[in-house]
Amino acid sequence: MKNLFKLKQNIFSKLSFVGEIDVDQLELKGFSRSFAELEWLILVLVLVYTVAPGAIIEDQWILLKYSLCFAAFVLAFRYMNFYQTETRWKLAIEVWVMTAYITCVLWYTGKVDSPLLNLYLLVIITSGMTLGKITTLLVLTLIASLYLMMGVATLASGPITLELFSHMMTVFSPYLIIAYLTTMLSADLQFSKMMFKHLSETDEMTGLMNRRSFTEIITSEHNKSVRYKHAYAILMIDADGLKMINDEYGHEAGDKMITTLAKTLESCMRETDSLARYGGDEFVVLLPETGKFQAEDAGERMRKAVANTSFDMGGNLIKATVSIGVSSYPEDADNAEGALNMADKALYNSKREGRNQVRTSVKSDEAG
């Protein structure tokens, strides 16, 4: 059993604290890379058009100046902030700047008759997929206003009839459709992502947090405790005799015992506490702003609650007990990993000394 304990500790050290992954930051960094590629693509398309045979450009030098300013913005805004945290407001600023640059290009290449008019579609699609409905609606409203302004300027030499206005709106209608479709698709993807995140962080059998989710919670709590100099405690809880119940009554009984334990433990907790199924028949509890002796009392209440709980399985009344190990920060360890290790060692001592009891960690366990 001791060898199994050491093996579990080694696996835990390698896997559990490799670092908290910020999924939102990974997503934003991906969006940011796509924005950079889109900005350079727009710039290249404009420059290619300026040298294309038969291109209609009112003032090529002004167009080149605008392109140079846009390139300078991309270099300064993006690459000078390469190591900074990505945020959606940065992406929104880039959308507005892209819209302004495209409008300047269109103004000198035929306005609403410009062959580069569809560059607006790239901005609308990008905004719809990354910035949500409200921002995309604002972008679309701005583009529609700019389109009408350029249309009025183009038709200034002649009367603006209802027929011409209807024609302009017909030309612009695909922009509305694309904006709607991209925002709907983005909303569906966001919902799917949230559901996947929920499923990936929840234990299917008990509905509790799983180990991955708990690792994020305890990392956050540890950082908060370091900042505000608070203590926190950890309870490692293991069911006694699960194998015997599985062998005697079947795995269905073992599963029912685990779900019963989860409900019983959850009923003993404060709103601020966090309970997770750590794997198999093992649970872990995080008690914020709690010292070791308070945590020991909480563990004893949980142990008694489980001992007084039973469930029926095919007419058989089945009872279970748990062994609990307690540790605390900063008394037992100076980081979250160490606190979990000490709680696990205390749990091992509880098992070794007869089970159905609560044991607190001691510093001498570190050498053992």
C-alpha positions in Angstrom: 0.0 0.0 0.0 2.9 2.3 0.8 4.3 1.8 -2.7 0.9 2.6 -4.2 0.8 5.8 -2.1 4.3 6.9 -3.4 3.3 6.1 -7.0 0.1 8.2 -6.6 2.2 11.0 -5.3 4.6 10.9 -8.2 1.7 10.9 -10.7 0.1 13.8 -8.9 3.2 15.9 -8.9 3.7 15.4 -12.7 0.1 16.0 -13.8 -1.9 18.0 -11.3 0.2 21.1 -11.1 1.7 21.6 -14.5 0.0 25.0 -14.5 -3.5 26.4 -14.7 -4.6 26.6 -18.4 -6.6 29.8 -19.1 -8.9 28.6 -21.9 -10.2 32.1 -22.6 -6.7 33.5 -23.0 -5.9 30.6 -25.4 -9.0 31.5 -27.4 -8.2 35.2 -27.5 -4.6 34.5 -28.6 -6.0 32.4 -31.4 -8.3 35.2 -32.4 -5.5 37.7 -32.2 -3.3 35.7 -34.6 -6.3 35.5 -37.0 -6.7 39.3 -36.8 -3.1 39.8 -37.6 -3.3 37.6 -40.7 -6.5 39.3 -41.7 -5.0 42.8 -41.4 -2.0 41.9 -43.5 -4.3 40.2 -46.0 -6.4 43.4 -46.4 -3.2 45.4 -46.8 -1.8 43.1 -49.4 -5.1 43.1 -51.4 -5.2 46.9 -51.4 -1.5 47.2 -52.5 -2.1 44.6 -55.3 -5.1 46.5 -56.5 -3.1 49.8 -56.6 -0.6 48.2 -59.1 -3.2 46.2 -61.1 -3.7 47.3 -64.8 -6.8 49.4 -65.3 -7.3 50.0 -61.5 -9.4 53.2 -61.0 -7.7 55.2 -58.3 -8.3 58.9 -57.7 -5.1 59.6 -55.8 -2.6 56.7 -55.6 -0.2 58.5 -53.3 -2.9 59.3 -50.7 -3.9 55.6 -50.9 -0.3 54.5 -50.3 -0.1 56.9 -47.3 -3.2 55.4 -45.7 -1.8 52.0 -46.3 1.5 53.0 -44.7 -0.4 54.4 -41.6 -2.4 51.2 -41.4 0.7 49.0 -41.5 2.3 51.2 -38.8 -0.7 50.8 -36.6 -0.7 47.0 -37.0 3.0 46.9 -36.1 2.8 49.3 -33.2 -0.5 48.1 -31.7 0.0 44.4 -32.1 3.7 43.6 -31.9 4.6 46.1 -29.2 2.0 44.4 -27.1 3.1 40.9 -28.0 3.6 39.7 -24.3 0.5 41.5 -22.9 -2.7 39.8 -21.9 -5.1 39.6 -24.8 -8.6 41.3 -24.3 -11.6 41.7 -26.5 -11.4 45.4 -26.4 -8.1 45.2 -28.2 -9.8 43.2 -30.9 -12.6 45.7 -31.1 -10.2 48.5 -31.6 -8.6 46.6 -34.5 -12.1 46.1 -36.0 -12.8 49.8 -35.9 -9.4 50.7 -37.4 -9.8 48.1 -40.2 -13.2 49.6 -41.0 -11.7 53.1 -41.1 -8.9 52.0 -43.4 -11.2 50.1 -45.8 -13.5 53.2 -46.0 -10.5 55.4 -46.9 -9.5 52.9 -49.6 -13.0 52.7 -51.0 -13.3 56.5 -51.1 -10.4 56.7 -53.5 -11.2 53.6 -55.6 -14.8 54.3 -56.7 -16.8 54.5 -53.4 -19.8 52.2 -53.6 -18.7 51.1 -57.1 -15.2 50.1 -55.8 -14.2 46.5 -56.6 -12.8 46.4 -53.0 -16.2 47.0 -51.4 -16.4 43.4 -50.3 -13.5 44.0 -47.9 -16.2 45.1 -45.5 -17.4 41.5 -45.4 -14.1 40.4 -43.9 -14.6 42.8 -41.0 -18.3 41.8 -40.5 -17.4 38.1 -40.4 -14.5 38.6 -38.1 -16.5 40.7 -35.7 -19.4 38.3 -35.8 -17.2 35.3 -34.9 -15.2 36.9 -32.2 -16.9 40.0 -30.6 -20.5 38.9 -30.3 -23.9 40.3 -31.4 -23.8 43.8 -29.9 -20.4 44.8 -31.2 -21.2 43.3 -34.6 -24.5 45.2 -34.7 -22.5 48.4 -34.0 -20.0 47.6 -36.7 -22.7 46.8 -39.2 -24.5 50.1 -38.4 -21.3 52.0 -38.9 -20.6 50.2 -42.2 -24.1 50.8 -43.4 -23.8 54.5 -42.6 -20.5 54.7 -44.4 -21.9 52.9 -47.3 -24.9 55.3 -47.6 -22.5 58.3 -47.2 -20.4 57.0 -50.1 -23.5 56.3 -52.1 -24.7 59.8 -51.7 -21.3 61.1 -52.7 -21.2 58.9 -55.7 -24.7 60.0 -56.9 -24.3 63.6 -56.0 -24.1 64.5 -59.7 -27.7 63.2 -60.3 -31.0 62.9 -58.5 -31.2 60.3 -55.7 -34.4 58.4 -56.5 -36.2 55.7 -54.6 -35.2 53.3 -57.3 -31.5 54.1 -56.8 -31.8 53.9 -53.0 -33.5 50.5 -53.3 -30.7 49.3 -55.6 -28.1 50.3 -53.0 -30.0 48.5 -50.3 -30.2 45.4 -52.4 -26.5 45.4 -53.0 -25.9 45.9 -49.2 -28.4 43.1 -48.1 -25.8 40.3 -48.3 -23.9 42.2 -45.6 -26.9 42.0 -43.3 -27.4 38.3 -44.0 -23.8 37.5 -43.4 -23.7 39.5 -40.1 -26.8 37.6 -38.9 -25.5 34.2 -39.9 -22.0 34.7 -38.3 -23.4 36.0 -35.0 -25.8 33.1 -34.8 -23.0 30.6 -35.6 -20.8 32.3 -33.0 -23.5 32.1 -30.4 -24.0 28.4 -31.1 -20.3 27.8 -30.8 -20.1 29.7 -27.5 -23.0 27.6 -26.1 -21.3 24.4 -27.2 -18.0 25.6 -25.6 -19.8 26.3 -22.4 -21.5 22.9 -22.4 -18.2 21.1 -23.1 -16.4 23.1 -20.4 -19.2 22.1 -17.9 -19.0 18.5 -18.9 -15.2 18.5 -18.8 -15.2 19.9 -15.2 -18.0 17.8 -13.8 -17.9 14.2 -12.5 -20.6 12.3 -14.4 -21.6 10.0 -11.6 -22.0 12.4 -8.7 -22.4 15.8 -10.4 -19.5 17.2 -8.3 -16.4 18.9 -9.6 -13.8 16.6 -11.0 -10.1 16.7 -10.3 -9.3 19.0 -13.2 -11.8 21.6 -12.0 -10.7 21.3 -8.4 -7.1 22.0 -9.4 -8.2 25.3 -10.8 -10.3 26.1 -7.7 -7.4 25.4 -5.3 -4.9 27.3 -7.4 -7.1 30.3 -7.3 -7.8 30.0 -3.6 -4.1 29.6 -2.8 -3.2 32.7 -4.8 -5.9 34.6 -2.9 -4.7 33.3 0.5 -1.1 34.3 -0.3 -2.3 37.8 -1.3 -4.5 38.4 1.8 -2.5 36.2 4.2 -5.5 33.8 4.9 -5.3 30.1 5.8 -7.2 27.3 4.1 -7.5 23.7 4.8 -7.9 20.5 2.8 -9.7 17.3 3.6 -8.8 14.1 1.6 -11.7 11.6 2.1 -11.6 7.9 1.1 -14.5 5.4 1.3 -13.7 2.3 3.4 -14.6 -1.1 2.0 -15.7 -0.2 -1.5 -14.2 -3.3 -2.9 -16.0 -5.5 -0.4 -19.3 -3.9 -1.3 -18.6 -4.4 -5.0 -17.7 -8.0 -4.4 -20.7 -8.8 -2.2 -23.5 -6.7 -3.8 -22.2 -5.8 -7.3 -20.8 -2.7 -8.9 -24.2 -1.0 -8.9 -24.1 -1.0 -5.1 -20.6 0.5 -5.2 -21.8 3.2 -7.5 -24.8 3.9 -5.3 -22.5 4.1 -2.3 -20.3 6.7 -4.0 -23.3 8.9 -4.9 -24.7 8.5 -1.4 -21.3 9.6 0.0 -21.3 12.6 -2.3 -24.7 13.8 -1.2 -23.9 13.2 2.5 -20.6 15.1 2.3 -22.2 17.9 0.4 -24.8 18.4 3.1 -22.1 19.0 5.7 -20.4 21.8 3.8 -20.6 25.6 4.0 -21.5 27.6 0.8 -17.9 28.7 0.5 -16.5 25.2 0.6 -15.7 23.2 -2.5 -16.2 19.4 -2.8 -14.8 17.3 -5.7 -14.6 13.7 -6.6 -10.9 13.2 -6.9 -11.1 9.8 -8.5 -12.6 6.4 -7.7 -13.9 6.4 -4.1 -11.8 9.4 -3.1 -13.1 12.9 -2.5 -11.4 16.2 -1.6 -12.8 19.3 0.2 -11.3 22.8 0.2 -12.2 24.9 3.2 -11.3 28.6 2.6 -10.2 30.7 5.6 -10.1 27.7 7.8 -7.4 26.5 10.2 -6.3 22.9 10.8 -8.3 22.4 14.0 -11.5 23.9 12.5 -11.0 21.6 9.5 -10.5 18.6 11.8 -13.9 19.4 13.5 -15.5 19.7 10.0 -13.9 16.3 9.0 -15.3 14.7 12.2 -18.8 16.0 11.4 -18.5 14.5 7.9 -17.2 11.2 9.2 -20.1 10.9 11.6 -22.7 11.9 9.0 -21.5 9.2 6.7 -21.4 6.6 9.5 -25.0 7.4 10.3 -26.1 7.2 6.6 -27.2 4.0 4.8 -28.9 3.0 1.6 -31.0 0.1 0.4 -29.8 -2.3 -2.2 -32.1 -5.1 -3.1 -33.6 -5.2 0.4 -30.1 -5.0 2.1 -29.3 -2.0 4.2 -25.8 -1.0 3.4 -23.7 1.3 5.5 -20.3 2.9 4.8 -17.6 4.7 6.6 -14.8 7.1 5.4 -11.2 7.8 6.4 -10.2 11.5 6.3 -6.8 13.2 6.2 -6.5 16.9 7.1 -3.9 19.5 6.2 -3.7 23.3 6.1 -1.9 26.2 4.5 0.5 27.7 5.6 0.9 25.5 8.7 1.7 22.3 6.8 2.9 23.5 3.3 3.8 26.7 1.5 1.9 25.8 -1.7 -1.3 24.1 -2.9 0.5 21.0 -4.1 2.3 20.5 -0.8 -1.0 21.0 1.2 -2.7 18.3 -0.9 0.3 16.0 -0.5 0.2 16.4 3.3 -3.6 15.7 3.4 -3.0 12.6 1.3 -0.3 11.4 3.8 -2.7 12.1 6.7 -5.3 10.0 4.9 -2.8 7.2 4.5 -2.2 7.3 8.2 -5.9 7.2 8.9 -6.3 4.1 6.7 -3.3 2.4 8.3 -4.4 3.1 11.8 -7.8 1.4 11.4 -10.0 3.5 9.1 -13.2 5.4 9.9 -11.3 8.2 11.6 -9.9 11.7 11.0 -6.1 12.3 11.1 -4.3 15.6 10.8 -1.0 16.0 9.0 2.2 16.5 11.0 5.5 17.9 9.8 7.3 14.5 10.4 5.2 13.1 7.6 7.2 15.0 5.0 10.3 12.9 5.7 8.3 9.7 5.5 
